[in-house]
Amino acid sequence: MCGGIEFLSFEGKPIKVYFPNPKAVLPVIADRDSASPLQFIRWGRRKEEVAPFPQGGWARRSSLRSGKWDSYRPKKILISVRGFMEKDQSGVSHWFDLDRENFVEGILVEKNGDQRAYVVTEDASATSDLQEAYIHPRWPSVVDGAGERAAAQRRETNSALKGRGSAERPPNRFEKLELRLEGEASAVRTEFFEDHARTIITKNDSPDVGFDTSVNPYRGCEHGCVYCYARPTHEYLGFSSGLDFESKILVKKDAPQLLRKDLESPRWVPKVIAMSGVTDCYQPVERDLRITRRCLEVLVDFRNPVAIVTKNHLVTRDVDLLSELARWNAAAVFVSVTTLDSDLASKLEPRASRPEFRLQAIEALAQAGIPVGVLVAPIIPGLNEQEIPEILKAAYDRGARRAGHVMVRLPYQVKDLFQAWLSRHFPEKKDRVLSHILEMRDGNMNQSSFGQRMKGQGPYVDQIHQLFTLTAQKVGMLASSPPLETCHFRKVPENQMTLF
């Protein structure tokens, strides 16, 4: 909610100001045409202060729109800062830099000749630049130098790209008709549809994935990872594997009830259930719907083991449930870290947690006694393989003790989406990356055969596997999943209360 700001003094020295300080001021531009446009205005009102102003230092955009501030005649201002600070739920401070041409939006209010400045905030789900809503549900509104909200402007001029891994809707391989829109694309908003599934536990017989049962609360994934091998599954629903996969999400609201029914069945043989076997069970909407959490509550009741793979810091919300399962050796989490480069991550996995927050998730899980590992996936030769040692070392330092890796695989239309992504973001690396992929896939962009699709083949890939193995051994990580136990499984009728 912007608990602090950083700006430059007239001498060019950085100054940090925190709201709790009763003398805190904000560098405000109220009139850009005046001879001295920059003014320092007192920041809001503190609880102990007697003044005719609202308590706090922030103004919700929704409150401004509803007229709650009208009596103060708020005037729009620009707050000239180079960065701002947010505190997460644990009280840890996180600083975020702003581009030079950007400002924080604010309002100036006046009563009895006194003035105060307030930071305008928005719900995290409404911001397009800052996706770490798990840090704080409200974020300052960022605007450009012309006074237009930067996020809205970018959505209008480059809407199909902002916050999306794909910019295309490739034709569905199962459909005879194709819809093509001409002209500039309009803003792409995420839509959610209810999936009335009749069963929730999926079985598979692949020897490559390490599990044979899984639960997926969502179909499609808003994280928008451009390389995601699950994208083609959206075509079974009549959607595209491109923008539709990351903007049309099906939610299984009945998943917890269906899971309970399956575990109560006399035919159920206790075994490890994987979550995120297809799409991430902690994608952004889970923050509100809590379907994954309610599924974990069922698993805790039955003490059925679960293995989770995620790219989202939101997994730390459920530390209480995972810790209880861990008491019975029935929980393990792998956090997927593709790169430590935040800029690359924002392009490659636009709505997933940034790398630092994934490492923080590893640390929080490890401190809670939950077996946690790191999954370096996917490894894209020519783009991120050089980061393997750094990723493993960083994950180990945060508490990960197991590690795995997967080579990139690009089935069906994903290969075209990925090539288009390379052209947009890394044209200078495109030929090299594609050459390595073709080499490791025997002249193709993908291999579907068991034993090869996750690993690839060829001299260059062999070097990558060797680099991973040697680094894991050097830092002290095991290249395997922790063994989970089913011997503590118990049947719990739905109407029976449990205290873990």
C-alpha positions as CSV (number, residue, x, y, z in Angstrom):
1,M,0.0,0.0,0.0
2,C,3.1,2.2,-0.4
3,G,4.4,2.6,3.1
4,G,7.4,4.5,1.9
5,I,8.8,6.5,-1.0
6,E,12.2,7.4,-2.3
7,F,13.0,10.7,-4.2
8,L,15.9,12.8,-5.1
9,S,16.7,16.0,-3.2
10,F,17.5,19.2,-5.1
11,E,21.2,18.3,-4.6
12,G,20.5,14.9,-6.3
13,K,20.8,12.8,-3.1
14,P,18.3,9.9,-2.6
15,I,15.9,10.4,0.3
16,K,13.6,7.8,1.8
17,V,10.4,8.8,3.6
18,Y,8.1,6.5,5.5
19,F,4.5,7.2,6.3
20,P,4.6,6.6,10.0
21,N,6.9,9.5,10.4
22,P,4.7,12.5,11.5
23,K,6.9,14.8,9.4
24,A,6.7,12.8,6.2
25,V,6.2,14.8,3.1
26,L,5.6,13.9,-0.5
27,P,7.3,15.6,-3.5
28,V,4.2,16.8,-5.4
29,I,3.7,18.3,-8.8
30,A,0.3,20.1,-8.6
31,D,0.7,22.6,-11.4
32,R,3.2,21.7,-14.1
33,D,3.0,25.1,-15.7
34,S,4.0,27.1,-12.6
35,A,7.5,28.5,-12.2
36,S,8.2,26.1,-9.4
37,P,6.1,23.0,-10.0
38,L,7.6,20.8,-7.3
39,Q,6.3,21.2,-3.8
40,F,6.6,19.2,-0.6
41,I,3.2,18.5,0.9
42,R,2.5,16.7,4.2
43,W,1.6,13.1,3.6
44,G,-1.9,12.3,4.9
45,R,-2.9,12.1,8.6
46,R,-1.7,9.8,11.4
47,K,-4.1,8.4,14.0
48,E,-2.7,10.5,16.8
49,E,-2.9,13.8,14.8
50,V,-5.9,16.2,15.2
51,A,-6.7,17.5,11.7
52,P,-9.7,17.8,9.5
53,F,-8.4,15.1,7.1
54,P,-9.1,11.4,6.6
55,Q,-6.8,9.1,8.6
56,G,-4.1,7.4,6.7
57,G,-2.0,8.3,3.7
58,W,-3.9,6.6,0.9
59,A,-7.0,7.0,-1.2
60,R,-8.7,4.1,-2.8
61,R,-9.6,4.7,-6.4
62,S,-13.0,3.0,-5.8
63,S,-13.6,5.5,-2.9
64,L,-12.7,8.4,-5.2
65,R,-15.2,7.2,-7.8
66,S,-17.9,6.7,-5.3
67,G,-17.7,10.3,-4.1
68,K,-16.4,9.6,-0.5
69,W,-13.7,12.3,-1.1
70,D,-15.8,14.9,-2.8
71,S,-16.2,17.0,0.3
72,Y,-12.4,17.6,0.3
73,R,-12.5,18.6,-3.3
74,P,-9.5,16.4,-4.3
75,K,-7.2,17.7,-6.9
76,K,-5.2,15.2,-9.0
77,I,-1.4,15.5,-8.5
78,L,1.7,13.6,-9.6
79,I,4.1,12.4,-6.9
80,S,7.7,12.6,-8.2
81,V,9.4,9.5,-6.8
82,R,12.0,7.1,-8.0
83,G,10.6,4.1,-6.1
84,F,8.2,3.0,-3.4
85,M,8.0,0.4,-0.7
86,E,5.4,-2.3,0.1
87,K,5.3,-4.6,3.1
88,D,4.2,-8.2,2.8
89,Q,2.1,-10.1,5.2
90,S,5.2,-11.0,7.2
91,G,6.2,-7.3,7.6
92,V,9.1,-7.6,5.2
93,S,9.7,-4.5,3.1
94,H,10.0,-4.7,-0.7
95,W,11.2,-1.7,-2.8
96,F,10.1,-1.2,-6.4
97,D,11.8,1.2,-8.8
98,L,9.9,3.4,-11.2
99,D,11.0,4.4,-14.7
100,R,12.1,8.1,-15.0
101,E,9.0,9.1,-17.0
102,N,6.6,7.6,-14.5
103,F,5.0,9.1,-11.4
104,V,2.8,7.8,-8.6
105,E,-0.7,9.2,-8.8
106,G,-2.0,11.2,-5.9
107,I,-4.6,13.6,-4.7
108,L,-4.3,17.0,-3.0
109,V,-7.0,17.9,-0.4
110,E,-7.4,21.2,1.4
111,K,-9.3,22.3,4.5
112,N,-9.0,25.5,6.5
113,G,-6.0,26.6,4.6
114,D,-4.1,23.4,5.3
115,Q,-3.1,20.9,2.6
116,R,-2.4,17.1,2.6
117,A,-1.3,14.7,-0.1
118,Y,-2.6,11.1,-0.4
119,V,-1.4,8.3,-2.6
120,V,-4.0,6.9,-4.9
121,T,-4.2,3.1,-4.7
122,E,-5.8,0.3,-6.7
123,D,-6.6,-3.3,-6.0
124,A,-3.6,-5.5,-7.1
125,S,-5.8,-7.4,-9.6
126,A,-6.4,-4.1,-11.5
127,T,-2.7,-3.3,-12.0
128,S,-1.0,-4.6,-15.1
129,D,2.6,-3.8,-14.1
130,L,2.7,-5.3,-10.6
131,Q,1.5,-8.8,-10.3
132,E,2.8,-9.6,-6.8
133,A,-0.6,-9.2,-5.2
134,Y,0.4,-11.7,-2.6
135,I,2.6,-9.0,-1.1
136,H,-0.2,-6.5,-0.5
137,P,-3.7,-6.3,-1.9
138,R,-3.4,-2.6,-2.7
139,W,-0.8,-0.9,-4.9
140,P,-0.1,2.8,-5.8
141,S,-1.4,3.8,-9.2
142,V,1.5,4.6,-11.6
143,V,0.9,7.2,-14.3
144,D,3.1,8.5,-17.1
145,G,4.3,12.1,-17.5
146,A,1.3,13.2,-19.4
147,G,-0.9,12.3,-16.5
148,E,-2.6,9.3,-18.1
149,R,-2.4,6.1,-16.3
150,A,0.5,4.2,-17.7
151,A,-1.1,0.8,-17.4
152,A,-4.3,1.9,-19.3
153,Q,-2.2,3.6,-22.0
154,R,-0.1,0.5,-22.5
155,R,-3.2,-1.7,-22.7
156,E,-4.6,0.5,-25.5
157,T,-1.4,0.7,-27.5
158,N,0.1,-2.8,-26.9
159,S,-2.8,-4.5,-25.1
160,A,-2.3,-8.0,-26.6
161,L,1.2,-8.2,-25.2
162,K,1.1,-6.5,-21.8
163,G,0.9,-9.2,-19.1
164,R,0.5,-12.0,-21.6
165,G,2.9,-14.6,-22.8
166,S,1.2,-15.0,-26.1
167,A,0.0,-12.3,-28.5
168,E,-1.8,-14.7,-30.9
169,R,-4.8,-17.0,-31.1
170,P,-3.6,-19.8,-33.4
171,P,-6.3,-21.9,-35.1
172,N,-7.7,-24.8,-33.1
173,R,-6.5,-28.0,-34.7
174,F,-9.9,-29.6,-34.0
175,E,-12.0,-26.9,-35.6
176,K,-12.7,-26.4,-39.3
177,L,-13.5,-22.7,-38.9
178,E,-11.1,-20.0,-37.9
179,L,-11.8,-16.5,-36.6
180,R,-9.3,-13.8,-37.6
181,L,-9.6,-10.2,-36.3
182,E,-8.1,-7.4,-38.4
183,G,-6.7,-4.2,-37.0
184,E,-5.3,-3.5,-33.6
185,A,-6.2,-5.9,-30.9
186,S,-8.3,-4.6,-28.0
187,A,-7.5,-5.2,-24.3
188,V,-7.6,-8.9,-23.4
189,R,-9.3,-9.4,-20.0
190,T,-9.3,-12.7,-18.2
191,E,-12.6,-14.5,-18.1
192,F,-13.6,-17.3,-15.8
193,F,-16.0,-20.1,-16.5
194,E,-17.3,-22.8,-14.2
195,D,-16.3,-26.3,-15.1
196,H,-18.9,-28.8,-13.9
197,A,-16.6,-31.8,-13.7
198,R,-18.0,-35.0,-12.4
199,T,-14.7,-36.4,-11.2
200,I,-11.5,-34.7,-10.0
201,I,-8.7,-37.3,-9.8
202,T,-7.1,-37.9,-13.1
203,K,-5.0,-40.9,-13.8
204,N,-2.0,-41.2,-16.2
205,D,0.4,-43.9,-17.2
206,S,3.3,-41.8,-18.3
207,P,6.7,-43.0,-17.0
208,D,8.1,-39.4,-17.4
209,V,6.2,-37.5,-14.7
210,G,6.7,-39.5,-11.5
211,F,3.1,-39.7,-10.4
212,D,0.0,-41.5,-11.7
213,T,-2.8,-39.5,-10.1
214,S,-3.4,-35.8,-10.1
215,V,-5.9,-33.0,-9.2
216,N,-6.2,-29.9,-11.3
217,P,-8.6,-27.3,-9.9
218,Y,-8.2,-25.1,-13.0
219,R,-8.0,-25.6,-16.8
220,G,-6.0,-22.9,-18.5
221,C,-3.5,-20.8,-16.6
222,E,-3.3,-17.0,-16.2
223,H,0.5,-17.2,-15.5
224,G,0.8,-17.1,-19.3
225,C,4.1,-19.0,-19.6
226,V,4.7,-18.9,-23.4
227,Y,6.4,-22.3,-23.4
228,C,3.7,-24.2,-21.5
229,Y,3.2,-27.7,-22.8
230,A,-0.4,-27.7,-21.5
231,R,-1.5,-25.0,-23.9
232,P,-2.9,-27.5,-26.5
233,T,-5.2,-29.0,-23.9
234,H,-7.4,-25.9,-24.3
235,E,-8.2,-26.9,-27.8
236,Y,-10.3,-29.8,-26.5
237,L,-12.6,-27.1,-25.1
238,G,-12.9,-25.3,-28.3
239,F,-10.5,-22.5,-27.4
240,S,-7.1,-21.6,-28.8
241,S,-3.8,-22.6,-27.2
242,G,-2.6,-19.0,-27.4
243,L,-4.4,-16.1,-25.7
244,D,-7.4,-18.2,-24.9
245,F,-5.3,-20.5,-22.7
246,E,-4.2,-17.7,-20.4
247,S,-7.4,-15.5,-20.6
248,K,-10.2,-18.0,-20.5
249,I,-9.9,-20.0,-17.3
250,L,-12.2,-22.9,-16.3
251,V,-12.6,-23.3,-12.5
252,K,-13.7,-26.5,-10.8
253,K,-15.5,-25.0,-7.8
254,D,-16.7,-28.5,-6.7
255,A,-13.2,-29.9,-6.7
256,P,-13.0,-30.2,-2.8
257,Q,-16.3,-32.1,-2.6
258,L,-15.4,-34.3,-5.5
259,L,-12.1,-35.1,-3.9
260,R,-13.7,-36.0,-0.6
261,K,-16.1,-38.3,-2.5
262,D,-13.2,-40.1,-4.2
263,L,-11.2,-40.5,-1.0
264,E,-14.2,-41.9,0.8
265,S,-14.8,-44.5,-1.9
266,P,-13.9,-48.1,-0.9
267,R,-12.2,-48.4,-4.3
268,W,-9.6,-45.7,-3.4
269,V,-6.2,-47.0,-2.7
270,P,-4.1,-44.4,-0.9
271,K,-1.4,-42.9,-3.2
272,V,0.4,-39.6,-3.8
273,I,-1.8,-37.1,-5.5
274,A,0.0,-34.5,-7.6
275,M,-1.4,-30.9,-7.8
276,S,-0.4,-28.8,-10.8
277,G,0.1,-31.8,-13.0
278,V,-1.2,-29.8,-15.9
279,T,-1.8,-26.2,-14.9
280,D,-0.7,-24.3,-11.7
281,C,-3.0,-24.8,-8.8
282,Y,-1.8,-21.4,-7.3
283,Q,-2.4,-19.2,-10.3
284,P,-3.7,-15.7,-9.4
285,V,-7.5,-16.4,-9.1
286,E,-6.8,-19.0,-6.4
287,R,-6.2,-16.1,-4.1
288,D,-9.9,-15.4,-4.1
289,L,-11.5,-18.8,-4.9
290,R,-9.3,-20.9,-2.5
291,I,-10.2,-24.1,-4.3
292,T,-6.7,-25.5,-3.9
293,R,-6.7,-24.6,-0.2
294,R,-10.0,-26.4,0.3
295,C,-8.6,-29.5,-1.5
296,L,-5.7,-29.5,0.9
297,E,-8.1,-29.4,3.8
298,V,-9.7,-32.6,2.5
299,L,-6.2,-34.2,2.1
300,V,-5.4,-33.2,5.6
301,D,-8.5,-34.8,6.9
302,F,-7.6,-38.1,5.1
303,R,-3.9,-37.7,5.6
304,N,-3.5,-38.5,1.9
305,P,0.0,-37.5,0.6
306,V,0.3,-34.6,-1.9
307,A,3.1,-33.3,-4.1
308,I,2.8,-29.8,-5.5
309,V,4.6,-27.9,-8.2
310,T,4.1,-24.2,-8.5
311,K,5.5,-20.9,-9.7
312,N,3.6,-18.8,-7.3
313,H,4.5,-17.4,-3.8
314,L,0.8,-17.9,-2.9
315,V,1.7,-21.5,-1.8
316,T,3.0,-20.0,1.4
317,R,-0.5,-19.0,2.4
318,D,-1.2,-22.7,2.9
319,V,1.8,-23.4,5.1
320,D,-0.4,-24.4,8.0
321,L,-2.1,-27.3,6.0
322,L,1.1,-28.4,4.3
323,S,2.9,-28.5,7.7
324,E,0.3,-30.7,9.1
325,L,0.6,-33.1,6.2
326,A,4.4,-33.0,6.5
327,R,4.0,-34.3,10.1
328,W,2.8,-37.5,8.5
329,N,5.4,-37.4,5.8
330,A,2.6,-36.7,3.3
331,A,3.6,-33.4,1.6
332,A,6.3,-32.1,-0.7
333,V,6.5,-28.9,-2.7
334,F,8.7,-28.1,-5.7
335,V,8.9,-24.5,-6.7
336,S,9.7,-24.0,-10.4
337,V,12.4,-21.4,-11.0
338,T,13.2,-20.9,-14.7
339,T,15.5,-17.9,-14.4
340,L,16.7,-15.4,-11.7
341,D,16.5,-12.6,-14.2
342,S,13.3,-10.6,-13.4
343,D,13.2,-9.0,-16.8
344,L,13.4,-12.3,-18.6
345,A,10.8,-13.8,-16.2
346,S,8.4,-11.0,-16.8
347,K,8.5,-11.7,-20.6
348,L,8.6,-15.5,-20.3
349,E,6.1,-16.0,-17.4
350,P,4.4,-12.7,-17.2
351,R,1.8,-13.3,-14.4
352,A,3.8,-15.8,-12.3
353,S,5.7,-14.7,-9.2
354,R,9.0,-13.0,-9.8
355,P,12.1,-15.1,-9.2
356,E,13.0,-13.5,-5.8
357,F,9.5,-14.3,-4.5
358,R,9.8,-17.9,-5.5
359,L,13.0,-18.1,-3.6
360,Q,11.2,-16.5,-0.6
361,A,8.5,-19.2,-1.0
362,I,11.2,-21.9,-0.8
363,E,12.6,-20.3,2.3
364,A,9.2,-20.0,4.0
365,L,8.3,-23.6,3.2
366,A,11.6,-25.0,4.5
367,Q,11.4,-23.0,7.7
368,A,7.9,-24.5,8.3
369,G,9.4,-28.0,8.0
370,I,7.9,-28.8,4.6
371,P,10.1,-30.8,2.3
372,V,10.8,-28.4,-0.6
373,G,12.8,-28.6,-3.8
374,V,13.5,-26.5,-6.8
375,L,12.5,-27.5,-10.4
376,V,14.6,-25.8,-13.0
377,A,12.0,-26.0,-15.8
378,P,12.0,-25.6,-18.6
379,I,15.6,-25.3,-19.6
380,I,15.7,-23.5,-22.9
381,P,19.0,-24.0,-24.6
382,G,20.6,-20.8,-25.7
383,L,18.4,-18.8,-23.3
384,N,18.7,-19.9,-19.7
385,E,20.9,-23.0,-19.3
386,Q,23.8,-20.9,-18.1
387,E,21.8,-20.0,-15.0
388,I,21.6,-23.6,-13.7
389,P,24.4,-23.3,-11.2
390,E,23.2,-19.9,-9.9
391,I,19.5,-21.1,-9.5
392,L,20.5,-24.3,-7.7
393,K,22.8,-22.4,-5.3
394,A,20.2,-19.8,-4.6
395,A,17.5,-22.4,-4.0
396,Y,19.8,-24.4,-1.7
397,D,20.7,-21.3,0.3
398,R,16.9,-20.8,0.9
399,G,16.3,-24.3,2.1
400,A,15.7,-26.5,-1.0
401,R,17.3,-29.9,-0.7
402,R,16.1,-31.6,-3.8
403,A,16.2,-30.5,-7.4
404,G,14.9,-31.6,-10.8
405,H,15.0,-30.2,-14.4
406,V,13.1,-30.6,-17.6
407,M,14.1,-29.6,-21.1
408,V,11.7,-27.4,-23.0
409,R,9.1,-29.2,-25.2
410,L,6.9,-27.4,-27.7
411,P,3.9,-29.5,-28.8
412,Y,1.5,-28.5,-31.6
413,Q,0.9,-24.8,-31.8
414,V,3.2,-24.0,-28.9
415,K,6.1,-24.2,-31.2
416,D,4.7,-21.3,-33.3
417,L,3.8,-19.3,-30.3
418,F,7.3,-19.7,-28.9
419,Q,8.9,-18.7,-32.2
420,A,6.7,-15.6,-32.4
421,W,7.7,-14.8,-28.8
422,L,11.4,-15.0,-29.6
423,S,10.9,-12.7,-32.6
424,R,9.3,-10.1,-30.3
425,H,11.6,-10.2,-27.4
426,F,14.9,-11.8,-28.4
427,P,15.3,-11.6,-32.2
428,E,19.1,-11.7,-31.8
429,K,18.9,-15.0,-30.0
430,K,16.2,-16.7,-32.0
431,D,18.3,-18.6,-34.5
432,R,20.6,-19.9,-31.8
433,V,17.8,-21.1,-29.5
434,L,15.8,-22.8,-32.3
435,S,19.0,-24.5,-33.6
436,H,19.6,-26.0,-30.2
437,I,16.0,-27.1,-29.9
438,L,16.0,-28.8,-33.3
439,E,19.3,-30.5,-32.4
440,M,17.9,-32.0,-29.2
441,R,14.6,-33.0,-30.8
442,D,16.1,-34.9,-33.8
443,G,15.3,-32.1,-36.3
444,N,11.9,-31.3,-34.9
445,M,10.5,-28.8,-32.4
446,N,9.0,-31.5,-30.2
447,Q,9.2,-35.2,-29.3
448,S,6.3,-37.0,-27.8
449,S,7.9,-40.4,-27.1
450,F,8.3,-41.5,-23.5
451,G,11.8,-41.2,-22.2
452,Q,12.8,-38.4,-24.6
453,R,10.1,-35.7,-24.4
454,M,11.4,-34.4,-21.1
455,K,15.1,-34.9,-21.7
456,G,16.0,-34.4,-25.3
457,Q,19.1,-35.8,-26.9
458,G,22.4,-34.8,-28.4
459,P,25.8,-33.5,-27.3
460,Y,24.7,-30.1,-26.2
461,V,21.8,-31.5,-24.1
462,D,24.2,-34.0,-22.6
463,Q,26.4,-31.1,-21.5
464,I,23.3,-29.4,-19.9
465,H,22.4,-32.6,-18.0
466,Q,25.9,-33.0,-16.8
467,L,26.1,-29.4,-15.6
468,F,22.9,-29.8,-13.7
469,T,24.0,-33.1,-12.1
470,L,27.4,-31.9,-11.1
471,T,26.1,-28.6,-9.7
472,A,23.4,-30.4,-7.7
473,Q,26.0,-32.7,-6.2
474,K,28.3,-29.9,-5.4
475,V,25.7,-27.9,-3.5
476,G,24.4,-31.0,-1.8
477,M,21.0,-31.5,-3.5
478,L,19.3,-34.8,-4.3
479,A,18.0,-35.3,-7.8
480,S,14.9,-37.1,-6.7
481,S,11.5,-36.5,-5.1
482,P,11.2,-37.1,-1.4
483,P,9.5,-40.4,-0.6
484,L,6.0,-39.8,0.8
485,E,4.0,-42.2,3.0
486,T,0.5,-43.5,2.6
487,C,0.4,-45.6,5.7
488,H,-1.2,-42.8,7.8
489,F,-4.2,-42.6,5.5
490,R,-7.6,-42.6,7.3
491,K,-11.2,-42.6,6.2
492,V,-13.1,-39.6,7.5
493,P,-16.9,-39.2,6.9
494,E,-17.8,-35.8,5.6
495,N,-19.9,-34.9,8.6
496,Q,-17.1,-35.8,11.1
497,M,-15.2,-32.8,12.5
498,T,-11.4,-33.1,12.7
499,L,-8.8,-31.1,14.4
500,F,-6.0,-32.2,12.1
